[in-house]
Amino acid sequence: MRFLRQLLPVAMAALFGSSVVAASEPRCFPEKFMFGSATASYQVEGAVKEGGRTSSIWDDFCREKPGMKCANVADDFYHRYKDD
């Protein structure tokens, strides 16, 4: 109980002591800024034995461990990319 009494002022200060300050002007990305993204085949592609895909180290790892679930289908992006 003593701990909670000591923690309460700290929590109150954290909640009410800080304020959010709005930016005075809008912030934008530079004109030629390029956004990017990345994926990992094990987590996204699926299609383990199609299109010339060979086993990755993660494919091998999950097959070596009993009870480990493999991502053979994953998000199945290989077959579903046109629907995306």
DAGI-V199967 format. One record per pair of residues at least 6 apart in sequence whose C-alpha atoms are under 8 Angstrom apart, sorted by the first residue. I is the first residue (numbers start at 1). J is the second residue. If there is no record, write none. Layout:
I_J ; I_J
This chain:
42_56 ; 42_58 ; 42_59 ; 42_71 ; 42_72 ; 42_74 ; 43_71 ; 43_74 ; 43_75 ; 44_74 ; 44_75 ; 44_76 ; 44_77 ; 45_73 ; 45_74 ; 45_75 ; 45_76 ; 45_77 ; 45_78 ; 46_71 ; 46_72 ; 46_73 ; 46_74 ; 46_75 ; 46_76 ; 46_77 ; 46_78 ; 47_53 ; 47_72 ; 47_73 ; 47_76 ; 47_78 ; 47_79 ; 48_54 ; 48_55 ; 48_72 ; 48_73 ; 59_70 ; 59_71 ; 59_72 ; 62_68 ; 62_69 ; 62_70 ; 63_70
